[in-house]
Each structure stands twice: as C-alpha cells, then as structure tokens.
Amino acid sequence: MNEQKLPKVQIIPPRTELKQRAVNFTKGFDVDLAPEQLEELEKVVQRSSDSFVRSIGHDLTESRQLVIDAIGNADLRSAAVEKCADLAYSTKALGGTFDYPLMTQIAKSLEIFLAGRTTANRRQLMVTQLHIDAIYVILASRVTGFGTSIEQATTVALAKLAARYADPRE
C-alpha cells in the first residue's frame, strides 16, 4: 500500500486577551459574563433592534412611495426597482437577526422577484408594493417569529404571485 504521511496539526488555543476582544473590544468582557454584563449586552441588542425597526420603517415608506409614483410614471421604474432590490436585500439580511424571520421570508421572495431586473411593468410594481406592504404590517404589528398560519399563508401567496408575474424580465 502507498501510505501518505499526514502533516501533524497543532491546535493553538486563543490567548485570553483575544477571547476578551472578541466579546467586546472596548471593555474586554470576559467570556463568562456576569449577570450585570449580560443585562448590559441585552440593552445594547434592544437598542439596536429599535434602531433597525425605525430605519427599515423609514426605508419601507420611501420605497412604497417610489413604487406608487413609478406605477404612473415609467421614468421612475428603474429607480424604484433598484431601491426596492436594495431594501429587500437589507431586510432579508437583518430580519432574522432581530427575530423577524417572517419578514426575512417575504424580503427573500421580493429579492428573488427583483433579481436581475432593471425595470418593471405596472403589474410587477404592484407585486413589489404588496411585498413592501406585508413587510410593513409585520414590522408595525411587531410580529416576531414565524407568525401564525395566516401569516405563513400570506408568505406563500406572495411567493406564488411573484412567480406568476416574474416575466418578462427587463
């Protein structure tokens, strides 16, 4: 038999300083958090979540208005598609982080629907608007988790609607 000698692998444990910096660069929290430190971190996450909700809410409002304007003005359609594609991507990426996986599902549906598209026709803009409206309702109602069977059915319906009106891609 032709046996090859495998190189020896050495596992080097991280230094304590590196562990501390990985948790919090400024203060160097220990990996084993005290209750006060855990409470402080939870507050930071909550503030980040509130900031996310405000930011996405603002972006949803702007995108929705641009889509409504683009339905009546073909010159705005390219800008509306681009803005909504960016919104879908960022919402999909951050929704799960802040316990909005249902929002992530709808944003993913919208992202797939807009992928590779430079413009959209009137019906496609309406499908885009329905996705944005659904995300807004989830956000305004603070529907965390995957929602009820009604929200899940809405997500499936939006995906089917997006598939039905996906073509033509321009």
VEXROBA-442081 format. One record per residue (C-alpha): residue number from 1; residue in one letter; x, y negated, z negated. Coordinates in nm, 2 decimals. Example, Ala and Ser with C-alpha at 12.3 -4.5 7.8 and 13.67 -1.06 7.14 Angstrom:
2
+------+------+--------+--------+--------+
| pafi | guba |     xx |     yy |     zz |
+------+------+--------+--------+--------+
|    1 |    A |   1.23 |   0.45 |  -0.78 |
|    2 |    S |   1.37 |   0.11 |  -0.71 |
+------+------+--------+--------+--------+
***
This chain:
170
+------+------+--------+--------+--------+
| pafi | guba |     xx |     yy |     zz |
+------+------+--------+--------+--------+
|    1 |    M |   0.00 |   0.00 |   0.00 |
|    2 |    N |   0.10 |  -0.35 |   0.07 |
|    3 |    E |   0.06 |  -0.53 |  -0.26 |
|    4 |    Q |   0.10 |  -0.90 |  -0.28 |
|    5 |    K |   0.21 |  -1.07 |  -0.59 |
|    6 |    L |  -0.03 |  -1.33 |  -0.70 |
|    7 |    P |   0.12 |  -1.65 |  -0.83 |
|    8 |    K |   0.09 |  -1.70 |  -1.20 |
|    9 |    V |  -0.17 |  -1.96 |  -1.30 |
|   10 |    Q |  -0.11 |  -2.17 |  -1.61 |
|   11 |    I |  -0.41 |  -2.34 |  -1.77 |
|   12 |    I |  -0.32 |  -2.66 |  -1.94 |
|   13 |    P |  -0.58 |  -2.78 |  -2.19 |
|   14 |    P |  -0.66 |  -3.16 |  -2.17 |
|   15 |    R |  -0.50 |  -3.39 |  -2.42 |
|   16 |    T |  -0.72 |  -3.53 |  -2.69 |
|   17 |    E |  -0.68 |  -3.88 |  -2.55 |
|   18 |    L |  -0.81 |  -3.76 |  -2.21 |
|   19 |    K |  -1.11 |  -3.60 |  -2.38 |
|   20 |    Q |  -1.19 |  -3.92 |  -2.56 |
|   21 |    R |  -1.15 |  -4.14 |  -2.25 |
|   22 |    A |  -1.38 |  -3.90 |  -2.06 |
|   23 |    V |  -1.66 |  -3.97 |  -2.31 |
|   24 |    N |  -1.61 |  -4.34 |  -2.35 |
|   25 |    F |  -1.31 |  -4.53 |  -2.22 |
|   26 |    T |  -1.35 |  -4.84 |  -2.43 |
|   27 |    K |  -1.41 |  -4.69 |  -2.78 |
|   28 |    G |  -1.28 |  -4.34 |  -2.73 |
|   29 |    F |  -1.57 |  -4.15 |  -2.88 |
|   30 |    D |  -1.47 |  -3.80 |  -3.00 |
|   31 |    V |  -1.62 |  -3.51 |  -2.80 |
|   32 |    D |  -1.81 |  -3.41 |  -3.11 |
|   33 |    L |  -2.05 |  -3.70 |  -3.16 |
|   34 |    A |  -2.17 |  -3.83 |  -3.49 |
|   35 |    P |  -2.54 |  -3.90 |  -3.52 |
|   36 |    E |  -2.48 |  -4.27 |  -3.50 |
|   37 |    Q |  -2.27 |  -4.24 |  -3.19 |
|   38 |    L |  -2.54 |  -4.02 |  -3.03 |
|   39 |    E |  -2.81 |  -4.27 |  -3.11 |
|   40 |    E |  -2.59 |  -4.55 |  -2.96 |
|   41 |    L |  -2.55 |  -4.35 |  -2.64 |
|   42 |    E |  -2.92 |  -4.28 |  -2.62 |
|   43 |    K |  -2.99 |  -4.65 |  -2.64 |
|   44 |    V |  -2.75 |  -4.71 |  -2.35 |
|   45 |    V |  -2.93 |  -4.45 |  -2.15 |
|   46 |    Q |  -3.26 |  -4.60 |  -2.23 |
|   47 |    R |  -3.14 |  -4.95 |  -2.13 |
|   48 |    S |  -3.01 |  -4.80 |  -1.80 |
|   49 |    S |  -3.34 |  -4.63 |  -1.74 |
|   50 |    D |  -3.53 |  -4.96 |  -1.79 |
|   51 |    S |  -3.29 |  -5.13 |  -1.56 |
|   52 |    F |  -3.34 |  -4.86 |  -1.30 |
|   53 |    V |  -3.72 |  -4.90 |  -1.32 |
|   54 |    R |  -3.71 |  -5.27 |  -1.28 |
|   55 |    S |  -3.46 |  -5.25 |  -0.99 |
|   56 |    I |  -3.64 |  -4.98 |  -0.80 |
|   57 |    G |  -3.98 |  -5.16 |  -0.86 |
|   58 |    H |  -3.84 |  -5.47 |  -0.70 |
|   59 |    D |  -3.69 |  -5.28 |  -0.41 |
|   60 |    L |  -4.03 |  -5.09 |  -0.36 |
|   61 |    T |  -4.22 |  -5.42 |  -0.35 |
|   62 |    E |  -3.98 |  -5.57 |  -0.09 |
|   63 |    S |  -3.97 |  -5.26 |   0.13 |
|   64 |    R |  -4.35 |  -5.23 |   0.12 |
|   65 |    Q |  -4.40 |  -5.59 |   0.23 |
|   66 |    L |  -4.15 |  -5.55 |   0.51 |
|   67 |    V |  -4.32 |  -5.23 |   0.63 |
|   68 |    I |  -4.66 |  -5.41 |   0.63 |
|   69 |    D |  -4.51 |  -5.70 |   0.82 |
|   70 |    A |  -4.35 |  -5.46 |   1.07 |
|   71 |    I |  -4.68 |  -5.29 |   1.14 |
|   72 |    G |  -4.79 |  -5.61 |   1.30 |
|   73 |    N |  -4.46 |  -5.73 |   1.43 |
|   74 |    A |  -4.25 |  -5.49 |   1.64 |
|   75 |    D |  -3.94 |  -5.71 |   1.60 |
|   76 |    L |  -3.92 |  -5.62 |   1.23 |
|   77 |    R |  -3.95 |  -5.24 |   1.27 |
|   78 |    S |  -3.58 |  -5.17 |   1.29 |
|   79 |    A |  -3.51 |  -5.37 |   0.97 |
|   80 |    A |  -3.80 |  -5.20 |   0.80 |
|   81 |    V |  -3.67 |  -4.85 |   0.88 |
|   82 |    E |  -3.32 |  -4.94 |   0.77 |
|   83 |    K |  -3.43 |  -5.09 |   0.44 |
|   84 |    C |  -3.67 |  -4.80 |   0.37 |
|   85 |    A |  -3.40 |  -4.54 |   0.45 |
|   86 |    D |  -3.17 |  -4.71 |   0.20 |
|   87 |    L |  -3.44 |  -4.72 |  -0.06 |
|   88 |    A |  -3.52 |  -4.35 |   0.00 |
|   89 |    Y |  -3.16 |  -4.26 |  -0.05 |
|   90 |    S |  -3.10 |  -4.46 |  -0.37 |
|   91 |    T |  -3.43 |  -4.35 |  -0.52 |
|   92 |    K |  -3.36 |  -3.98 |  -0.44 |
|   93 |    A |  -3.02 |  -4.01 |  -0.59 |
|   94 |    L |  -3.12 |  -4.18 |  -0.91 |
|   95 |    G |  -3.48 |  -4.04 |  -0.97 |
|   96 |    G |  -3.36 |  -3.72 |  -1.12 |
|   97 |    T |  -3.10 |  -3.89 |  -1.34 |
|   98 |    F |  -3.37 |  -4.09 |  -1.52 |
|   99 |    D |  -3.62 |  -3.80 |  -1.54 |
|  100 |    Y |  -3.83 |  -3.88 |  -1.23 |
|  101 |    P |  -3.78 |  -3.56 |  -1.03 |
|  102 |    L |  -4.12 |  -3.61 |  -0.87 |
|  103 |    M |  -4.01 |  -3.95 |  -0.74 |
|  104 |    T |  -3.69 |  -3.77 |  -0.61 |
|  105 |    Q |  -3.90 |  -3.52 |  -0.42 |
|  106 |    I |  -4.11 |  -3.80 |  -0.25 |
|  107 |    A |  -3.80 |  -4.00 |  -0.18 |
|  108 |    K |  -3.63 |  -3.70 |  -0.02 |
|  109 |    S |  -3.93 |  -3.65 |   0.20 |
|  110 |    L |  -3.91 |  -4.01 |   0.31 |
|  111 |    E |  -3.53 |  -3.99 |   0.36 |
|  112 |    I |  -3.58 |  -3.68 |   0.59 |
|  113 |    F |  -3.86 |  -3.86 |   0.78 |
|  114 |    L |  -3.64 |  -4.17 |   0.84 |
|  115 |    A |  -3.31 |  -3.98 |   0.91 |
|  116 |    G |  -3.16 |  -4.07 |   1.24 |
|  117 |    R |  -3.44 |  -4.32 |   1.32 |
|  118 |    T |  -3.36 |  -4.67 |   1.43 |
|  119 |    T |  -3.72 |  -4.78 |   1.47 |
|  120 |    A |  -4.07 |  -4.65 |   1.41 |
|  121 |    N |  -4.41 |  -4.68 |   1.57 |
|  122 |    R |  -4.72 |  -4.80 |   1.39 |
|  123 |    R |  -4.82 |  -4.46 |   1.25 |
|  124 |    Q |  -4.47 |  -4.38 |   1.14 |
|  125 |    L |  -4.46 |  -4.71 |   0.94 |
|  126 |    M |  -4.79 |  -4.61 |   0.78 |
|  127 |    V |  -4.64 |  -4.28 |   0.67 |
|  128 |    T |  -4.35 |  -4.47 |   0.53 |
|  129 |    Q |  -4.58 |  -4.70 |   0.34 |
|  130 |    L |  -4.77 |  -4.41 |   0.19 |
|  131 |    H |  -4.44 |  -4.26 |   0.06 |
|  132 |    I |  -4.35 |  -4.60 |  -0.09 |
|  133 |    D |  -4.69 |  -4.64 |  -0.25 |
|  134 |    A |  -4.66 |  -4.29 |  -0.40 |
|  135 |    I |  -4.32 |  -4.37 |  -0.55 |
|  136 |    Y |  -4.46 |  -4.69 |  -0.68 |
|  137 |    V |  -4.75 |  -4.52 |  -0.85 |
|  138 |    I |  -4.52 |  -4.27 |  -1.02 |
|  139 |    L |  -4.30 |  -4.55 |  -1.14 |
|  140 |    A |  -4.58 |  -4.77 |  -1.26 |
|  141 |    S |  -4.75 |  -4.48 |  -1.44 |
|  142 |    R |  -4.42 |  -4.36 |  -1.57 |
|  143 |    V |  -4.48 |  -4.00 |  -1.45 |
|  144 |    T |  -4.17 |  -3.82 |  -1.57 |
|  145 |    G |  -4.11 |  -3.46 |  -1.50 |
|  146 |    F |  -4.28 |  -3.29 |  -1.20 |
|  147 |    G |  -4.63 |  -3.42 |  -1.28 |
|  148 |    T |  -4.95 |  -3.22 |  -1.26 |
|  149 |    S |  -5.08 |  -3.01 |  -0.98 |
|  150 |    I |  -5.24 |  -3.32 |  -0.83 |
|  151 |    E |  -4.90 |  -3.50 |  -0.81 |
|  152 |    Q |  -4.74 |  -3.18 |  -0.66 |
|  153 |    A |  -5.02 |  -3.15 |  -0.40 |
|  154 |    T |  -4.96 |  -3.52 |  -0.31 |
|  155 |    T |  -4.60 |  -3.45 |  -0.26 |
|  156 |    V |  -4.67 |  -3.15 |  -0.03 |
|  157 |    A |  -4.93 |  -3.36 |   0.16 |
|  158 |    L |  -4.68 |  -3.64 |   0.22 |
|  159 |    A |  -4.42 |  -3.39 |   0.35 |
|  160 |    K |  -4.67 |  -3.24 |   0.59 |
|  161 |    L |  -4.78 |  -3.59 |   0.70 |
|  162 |    A |  -4.41 |  -3.68 |   0.76 |
|  163 |    A |  -4.36 |  -3.36 |   0.96 |
|  164 |    R |  -4.67 |  -3.43 |   1.17 |
|  165 |    Y |  -4.56 |  -3.78 |   1.27 |
|  166 |    A |  -4.18 |  -3.73 |   1.28 |
|  167 |    D |  -4.17 |  -3.75 |   1.66 |
|  168 |    P |  -4.09 |  -3.95 |   1.86 |
|  169 |    R |  -3.75 |  -4.04 |   1.71 |
|  170 |    E |  -3.61 |  -4.36 |   1.84 |
+------+------+--------+--------+--------+
***
